């Protein structure tokens, strides 16, 4: 199992800030359009809908994570999304105890307290979901209640 990337754990030389928090690995930021019933927020983990060209929606359950909203346009319909890529690591708040080596699922529209990382909340799952949990709790930049996931 891979360990959390040292850049994510405090070495800024090879890290970037996505939705206000450090992440590591290659990524591209691309323009997208929000699904009609979805109002994007910075830090939302999103999926591609395939219902319309370049359309995204908030992720839920076992949906495949596409990326994280980085910027929202003034119309709340367009946004810039940092696309997840293989080897990328990112920290998420958790809704329950996360387990090293497990995959992650996401809770639709769930946000943590303002004192936490403002991203979609994840839970760990032994057999379904996205990415792999490579650090939990005290081994994460924001400590207990968080997990680092590698895609």
Buried (B, 14 or more C-beta within 10 A) or exposed (E): EEEBBEBBBEEEEEBBEBBEBBBBBEBEBBEBBBBEEBEBBBBBBBBBBEEEEEBBBBBBEBBEBBBBBBBBEEEEBBBBBBBBEEEBBBBBBBBEEBEBEBBBBBBBBBBBEEEBBBBBBBBBBEEEBBBBBBBBBEBBBBEEBBBBBBB
